[in-house]
Amino acid sequence: TRLAIFASGAGSNAQKIIDHFKNSPLAEVALIGCNKPNAGVLNIATKENIDSFIIEREQYKKDGYTDFLHEKRIDFIILAGFLWKIPQPLIDAYPRKIINIHPALLPNYGGKGMYGSFVHEAVITNKEKQSGISIHYVDEHYDHGDIIFQATCDIVTGDTPDSLAQKIHQLEHEHFPRVIEEWLVGNSK
Ligand SMILES: N[C@@H]1O[C@H](COP(=O)(O)O)[C@@H](O)[C@H]1O
Protein backbone atom coordinates (compact mmCIF):
# COMPACT_ATOMS: atom_id res chain seq x y z
CA THR A 1 0.00 0.00 0.00
CA ARG A 2 1.47 3.34 -1.09
CA LEU A 3 0.77 6.48 0.96
CA ALA A 4 1.13 10.10 -0.06
CA ILE A 5 1.56 12.77 2.62
CA PHE A 6 0.50 16.36 1.87
CA ALA A 7 2.04 18.99 4.17
CA SER A 8 2.71 22.73 4.18
CA GLY A 9 5.05 23.12 7.16
CA ALA A 10 7.94 21.71 9.23
CA GLY A 11 6.79 18.12 8.76
CA SER A 12 7.20 16.75 12.28
CA ASN A 13 4.10 14.58 11.79
CA ALA A 14 5.33 13.45 8.37
CA GLN A 15 8.62 12.36 9.98
CA LYS A 16 6.79 10.31 12.64
CA ILE A 17 4.63 8.64 9.97
CA ILE A 18 7.68 7.88 7.78
CA ASP A 19 9.51 6.37 10.79
CA HIS A 20 6.44 4.28 11.74
CA PHE A 21 6.07 2.69 8.32
CA LYS A 22 9.81 2.46 7.51
CA ASN A 23 10.03 -1.36 7.78
CA SER A 24 6.29 -2.04 7.73
CA PRO A 25 4.89 -4.82 5.47
CA LEU A 26 1.55 -2.96 5.56
CA ALA A 27 2.37 0.34 3.82
CA GLU A 28 5.08 2.79 2.81
CA VAL A 29 5.25 6.57 2.47
CA ALA A 30 5.91 6.73 -1.27
CA LEU A 31 5.31 10.42 -2.01
CA ILE A 32 5.31 13.82 -0.31
CA GLY A 33 3.38 16.74 -1.76
CA CYS A 34 3.94 20.30 -0.55
CA ASN A 35 2.52 23.66 -1.60
CA LYS A 36 5.37 25.66 0.00
CA PRO A 37 8.71 25.32 -1.86
CA ASN A 38 10.71 26.28 1.27
CA ALA A 39 8.87 24.10 3.77
CA GLY A 40 10.88 21.91 6.14
CA VAL A 41 8.93 18.80 5.11
CA LEU A 42 10.73 18.86 1.72
CA ASN A 43 14.08 18.55 3.50
CA ILE A 44 12.70 15.51 5.31
CA ALA A 45 11.68 13.98 1.95
CA THR A 46 15.21 14.51 0.60
CA LYS A 47 16.83 13.15 3.78
CA GLU A 48 14.55 10.08 3.73
CA ASN A 49 14.97 9.63 -0.04
CA ILE A 50 11.22 9.86 -0.61
CA ASP A 51 9.81 11.17 -3.91
CA SER A 52 8.32 14.68 -3.53
CA PHE A 53 6.58 17.30 -5.63
CA ILE A 54 5.51 20.93 -5.36
CA ILE A 55 1.73 21.42 -5.47
CA GLU A 56 1.05 24.33 -7.82
CA ARG A 57 -2.24 26.18 -7.25
CA GLU A 58 -3.41 26.23 -10.89
CA GLN A 59 -3.06 22.51 -11.59
CA TYR A 60 -4.26 21.71 -8.07
CA LYS A 61 -7.49 23.62 -8.66
CA LYS A 62 -7.84 22.05 -12.14
CA ASP A 63 -7.57 18.33 -11.32
CA GLY A 64 -6.13 18.02 -7.80
CA TYR A 65 -3.14 16.15 -9.30
CA THR A 66 -5.42 13.12 -9.58
CA ASP A 67 -3.78 11.68 -12.73
CA PHE A 68 -0.29 12.27 -11.27
CA LEU A 69 -1.22 10.46 -8.02
CA HIS A 70 -2.62 7.53 -10.00
CA GLU A 71 0.57 7.38 -12.09
CA LYS A 72 2.50 7.20 -8.79
CA ARG A 73 0.14 4.33 -7.75
CA ILE A 74 -0.91 6.20 -4.57
CA ASP A 75 -3.61 4.33 -2.59
CA PHE A 76 -4.26 6.69 0.35
CA ILE A 77 -3.56 10.38 1.09
CA ILE A 78 -2.62 11.67 4.57
CA LEU A 79 -2.92 15.41 5.27
CA ALA A 80 -0.38 16.41 7.94
CA GLY A 81 -0.49 20.18 8.32
CA PHE A 82 -1.66 20.81 4.74
CA LEU A 83 -3.37 24.20 4.50
CA TRP A 84 -5.23 24.00 1.20
CA LYS A 85 -8.77 22.60 0.87
CA ILE A 86 -9.00 19.34 -1.09
CA PRO A 87 -10.70 19.89 -4.49
CA GLN A 88 -13.68 17.78 -5.53
CA PRO A 89 -11.86 15.84 -8.31
CA LEU A 90 -9.40 14.50 -5.73
CA ILE A 91 -12.16 13.64 -3.21
CA ASP A 92 -14.04 11.81 -6.00
CA ALA A 93 -10.89 9.92 -7.06
CA TYR A 94 -10.05 8.89 -3.47
CA PRO A 95 -13.43 8.32 -1.75
CA ARG A 96 -12.87 7.88 2.04
CA LYS A 97 -9.18 7.41 1.30
CA ILE A 98 -8.04 10.88 2.44
CA ILE A 99 -7.66 11.73 6.14
CA ASN A 100 -6.52 14.86 7.98
CA ILE A 101 -5.24 15.76 11.44
CA HIS A 102 -6.53 18.94 13.08
CA PRO A 103 -4.96 20.41 16.24
CA ALA A 104 -8.23 20.91 18.14
CA LEU A 105 -11.39 19.04 19.22
CA LEU A 106 -13.64 19.28 16.16
CA PRO A 107 -16.32 20.36 15.43
CA ASN A 108 -15.08 23.29 17.49
CA TYR A 109 -12.13 25.43 16.41
CA GLY A 110 -12.17 24.18 12.83
CA GLY A 111 -12.79 25.75 9.43
CA LYS A 112 -11.14 28.25 7.11
CA GLY A 113 -8.35 30.23 8.81
CA MET A 114 -8.37 27.91 11.83
CA TYR A 115 -4.89 26.42 11.70
CA GLY A 116 -1.63 26.39 13.66
CA SER A 117 -1.26 29.09 16.34
CA PHE A 118 -4.63 30.69 15.43
CA VAL A 119 -6.36 27.61 16.83
CA HIS A 120 -4.41 27.57 20.09
CA GLU A 121 -4.86 31.33 20.59
CA ALA A 122 -8.65 30.97 20.20
CA VAL A 123 -8.76 27.99 22.60
CA ILE A 124 -6.71 29.83 25.25
CA THR A 125 -8.66 33.09 24.78
CA ASN A 126 -11.92 31.21 25.35
CA LYS A 127 -10.55 29.78 28.59
CA GLU A 128 -11.22 26.19 27.47
CA LYS A 129 -10.31 23.52 30.07
CA GLN A 130 -9.30 20.98 27.43
CA SER A 131 -8.06 20.81 23.87
CA GLY A 132 -6.82 17.96 21.75
CA ILE A 133 -6.43 16.46 18.30
CA SER A 134 -8.95 15.24 15.73
CA ILE A 135 -8.23 12.79 12.92
CA HIS A 136 -11.03 12.78 10.36
CA TYR A 137 -12.06 11.86 6.83
CA VAL A 138 -11.70 14.71 4.35
CA ASP A 139 -14.74 16.02 2.49
CA GLU A 140 -15.36 19.16 0.46
CA HIS A 141 -15.41 21.37 3.57
CA TYR A 142 -12.51 22.42 5.83
CA ASP A 143 -12.12 20.22 8.94
CA HIS A 144 -15.57 18.68 8.46
CA GLY A 145 -15.63 14.92 7.55
CA ASP A 146 -16.48 12.00 9.86
CA ILE A 147 -14.18 11.80 12.87
CA ILE A 148 -12.00 8.69 13.14
CA PHE A 149 -10.14 9.50 16.38
CA GLN A 150 -9.78 12.20 19.05
CA ALA A 151 -7.46 12.57 22.06
CA THR A 152 -7.52 15.31 24.66
CA CYS A 153 -5.10 17.26 26.84
CA ASP A 154 -5.86 19.46 29.83
CA ILE A 155 -5.23 23.19 29.76
CA VAL A 156 -3.86 24.43 33.07
CA THR A 157 -3.31 27.91 34.53
CA GLY A 158 -0.31 29.50 32.84
CA ASP A 159 -0.74 27.62 29.58
CA THR A 160 -0.04 29.82 26.54
CA PRO A 161 -0.75 29.17 22.82
CA ASP A 162 2.87 27.97 22.57
CA SER A 163 2.77 25.61 25.53
CA LEU A 164 -0.57 24.28 24.25
CA ALA A 165 0.94 23.79 20.78
CA GLN A 166 3.67 21.65 22.39
CA LYS A 167 1.10 19.48 24.17
CA ILE A 168 -0.84 19.08 20.91
CA HIS A 169 2.24 18.12 18.89
CA GLN A 170 3.02 15.47 21.51
CA LEU A 171 -0.49 14.03 21.16
CA GLU A 172 -0.20 14.07 17.36
CA HIS A 173 3.16 12.32 17.29
CA GLU A 174 1.95 9.73 19.83
CA HIS A 175 -1.31 8.83 18.06
CA PHE A 176 -1.32 9.78 14.35
CA PRO A 177 0.96 6.98 12.99
CA ARG A 178 -0.87 4.31 15.01
CA VAL A 179 -4.32 5.57 13.99
CA ILE A 180 -3.25 5.55 10.33
CA GLU A 181 -2.10 1.93 10.71
CA GLU A 182 -5.38 0.85 12.31
CA TRP A 183 -7.31 2.71 9.59
CA LEU A 184 -5.31 0.98 6.84
CA VAL A 185 -5.83 -2.43 8.45
CA GLY A 186 -9.56 -1.67 8.60
CA ASN A 187 -9.48 -0.67 4.93
CA SER A 188 -7.66 -3.85 3.87
CA LYS A 189 -10.39 -6.15 5.23
N1 LIG B 1 -2.73 21.03 10.91
C1 LIG B 1 -1.69 21.14 11.91
O1 LIG B 1 -0.48 21.67 11.40
C2 LIG B 1 0.59 21.22 12.23
C3 LIG B 1 1.67 20.66 11.33
O2 LIG B 1 2.83 20.42 12.06
P1 LIG B 1 4.05 19.64 11.36
O3 LIG B 1 3.62 18.21 11.18
O4 LIG B 1 4.33 20.32 10.05
O5 LIG B 1 5.17 19.77 12.34
C4 LIG B 1 0.01 20.16 13.15
O6 LIG B 1 -0.21 20.66 14.44
C5 LIG B 1 -1.32 19.82 12.50
O7 LIG B 1 -2.34 19.43 13.39
The ligand as an SDF file (V2000), in Angstrom:
LIG
                    3D

 14 14  0  0  0  0  0  0  0  0999 V2000
   -2.7280   21.0310   10.9060 N   0  0  0  0  0  0  0  0  0  0  0  0
   -1.6910   21.1350   11.9060 C   0  0  0  0  0  0  0  0  0  0  0  0
   -0.4850   21.6720   11.4020 O   0  0  0  0  0  0  0  0  0  0  0  0
    0.5930   21.2160   12.2340 C   0  0  0  0  0  0  0  0  0  0  0  0
    1.6710   20.6600   11.3310 C   0  0  0  0  0  0  0  0  0  0  0  0
    2.8290   20.4240   12.0600 O   0  0  0  0  0  0  0  0  0  0  0  0
    4.0520   19.6370   11.3550 P   0  0  0  0  0  0  0  0  0  0  0  0
    3.6200   18.2100   11.1750 O   0  0  0  0  0  0  0  0  0  0  0  0
    4.3280   20.3200   10.0470 O   0  0  0  0  0  0  0  0  0  0  0  0
    5.1700   19.7650   12.3350 O   0  0  0  0  0  0  0  0  0  0  0  0
    0.0060   20.1570   13.1470 C   0  0  0  0  0  0  0  0  0  0  0  0
   -0.2110   20.6630   14.4420 O   0  0  0  0  0  0  0  0  0  0  0  0
   -1.3190   19.8220   12.4980 C   0  0  0  0  0  0  0  0  0  0  0  0
   -2.3430   19.4290   13.3860 O   0  0  0  0  0  0  0  0  0  0  0  0
  1  2  1  0
  2  3  1  0
  2 13  1  0
  3  4  1  0
  4  5  1  0
  4 11  1  0
  5  6  1  0
  6  7  1  0
  7  8  2  0
  7  9  1  0
  7 10  1  0
 11 12  1  0
 11 13  1  0
 13 14  1  0
M  END
$$$$
